[in-house]
Amino acid sequence: MDIADIDDIDNAWRYGTGAPFGPFQILDVVELKTAYYITLNKPDLNDENSISYQIAQMLKKYIEENKLGRGTKEEFYKY
C-alpha cells in the first residue's frame, strides 16, 4: 500500500519533529545493511503478514540492487 513518497515522509518527519533528517535520509546515512540486519532479529520475521517481514523484503530488494546508501551513491536518494 502506497501512502506517500519518500520526500513527503522525510519532509513531514523533519517538520513535525524538528529533526535535521527524515527516516529515509537516516537510512541512507547508516546504510541499508545495518537496518536489514536489525530487522532480521525481529521475532515476527517469518510471518509474511508482519510489518517486519515486509520491511525486510523491501530492504533486501534494495541491497540486491546495490542501493546501499551514500557509500554507493544511491539508496532512497541519489548522491
C-alpha positions as a LaTeX table, in Angstrom:
\begin{tabular}{lrrr}
\hline
Residue & $x$ (\AA) & $y$ (\AA) & $z$ (\AA) \\
\hline
Met1 & 0.00 & 0.00 & 0.00 \\
Asp2 & 1.48 & 3.33 & $-1.04$ \\
Ile3 & 0.82 & 6.12 & 1.41 \\
Ala4 & 3.28 & 8.85 & 0.49 \\
Asp5 & 6.52 & 9.20 & $-1.39$ \\
Ile6 & 9.88 & 9.24 & 0.35 \\
Asp7 & 10.35 & 13.02 & 0.10 \\
Asp8 & 6.94 & 13.68 & 1.63 \\
Ile9 & 7.62 & 11.33 & 4.53 \\
Asp10 & 11.06 & 12.83 & 5.22 \\
Asn11 & 9.70 & 16.39 & 4.95 \\
Ala12 & 6.79 & 15.63 & 7.29 \\
Trp13 & 9.17 & 14.00 & 9.79 \\
Arg14 & 11.58 & 16.93 & 9.74 \\
Tyr15 & 8.76 & 19.47 & 10.02 \\
Gly16 & 6.92 & 17.55 & 12.74 \\
Thr17 & 9.91 & 16.72 & 14.92 \\
Gly18 & 12.40 & 19.46 & 14.13 \\
Ala19 & 14.97 & 16.77 & 13.33 \\
Pro20 & 17.60 & 17.59 & 10.70 \\
Phe21 & 16.97 & 14.31 & 8.79 \\
Gly22 & 13.94 & 12.24 & 7.94 \\
Pro23 & 13.80 & 8.46 & 8.42 \\
Phe24 & 14.82 & 7.62 & 4.86 \\
Gln25 & 17.67 & 10.11 & 4.95 \\
Ile26 & 18.86 & 8.47 & 8.17 \\
Leu27 & 18.73 & 5.06 & 6.49 \\
Asp28 & 20.87 & 6.45 & 3.68 \\
Val29 & 23.46 & 7.55 & 6.23 \\
Val30 & 23.62 & 4.33 & 8.27 \\
Glu31 & 23.22 & 2.24 & 5.11 \\
Leu32 & 20.61 & $-0.39$ & 4.45 \\
Lys33 & 22.58 & $-3.41$ & 5.55 \\
Thr34 & 22.54 & $-2.12$ & 9.12 \\
Ala35 & 18.76 & $-1.73$ & 9.10 \\
Tyr36 & 18.34 & $-5.08$ & 7.35 \\
Tyr37 & 20.40 & $-6.97$ & 9.93 \\
Ile38 & 18.44 & $-5.33$ & 12.75 \\
Thr39 & 15.18 & $-6.35$ & 11.09 \\
Leu40 & 16.36 & $-9.96$ & 10.80 \\
Asn41 & 16.26 & $-10.17$ & 14.61 \\
Lys42 & 12.56 & $-9.35$ & 14.87 \\
Pro43 & 10.53 & $-12.23$ & 16.34 \\
Asp44 & 7.76 & $-11.97$ & 13.74 \\
Leu45 & 10.11 & $-12.04$ & 10.74 \\
Asn46 & 8.75 & $-15.36$ & 9.44 \\
Asp47 & 5.15 & $-14.11$ & 9.37 \\
Glu48 & 4.58 & $-12.88$ & 5.79 \\
Asn49 & 1.81 & $-10.58$ & 7.04 \\
Ser50 & 4.00 & $-8.81$ & 9.58 \\
Ile51 & 5.45 & $-5.38$ & 9.02 \\
Ser52 & 8.88 & $-6.77$ & 9.96 \\
Tyr53 & 8.70 & $-9.26$ & 7.09 \\
Gln54 & 7.59 & $-6.57$ & 4.63 \\
Ile55 & 10.35 & $-4.21$ & 5.71 \\
Ala56 & 12.97 & $-6.96$ & 5.46 \\
Gln57 & 11.82 & $-7.79$ & 1.93 \\
Met58 & 11.97 & $-4.15$ & 0.86 \\
Leu59 & 15.45 & $-3.71$ & 2.35 \\
Lys60 & 16.65 & $-6.95$ & 0.77 \\
Lys61 & 15.47 & $-5.76$ & $-2.66$ \\
Tyr62 & 17.44 & $-2.53$ & $-2.34$ \\
Ile63 & 20.53 & $-4.41$ & $-1.13$ \\
Glu64 & 20.35 & $-6.84$ & $-4.06$ \\
Glu65 & 20.22 & $-3.82$ & $-6.40$ \\
Asn66 & 23.37 & $-2.47$ & $-4.66$ \\
Lys67 & 21.47 & 0.58 & $-3.45$ \\
Leu68 & 23.11 & 0.67 & $-0.06$ \\
Gly69 & 23.20 & 4.37 & 0.77 \\
Arg70 & 25.66 & 7.20 & 0.45 \\
Gly71 & 28.58 & 4.79 & 0.07 \\
Thr72 & 27.20 & 3.52 & $-3.23$ \\
Lys73 & 25.77 & 6.93 & $-4.20$ \\
Glu74 & 22.21 & 5.60 & $-4.23$ \\
Glu75 & 19.57 & 4.18 & $-1.95$ \\
Phe76 & 16.36 & 6.08 & $-1.35$ \\
Tyr77 & 18.08 & 9.20 & $-2.67$ \\
Lys78 & 20.77 & 9.53 & $-5.35$ \\
Tyr79 & 24.01 & 11.25 & $-4.33$ \\
\hline
\end{tabular}
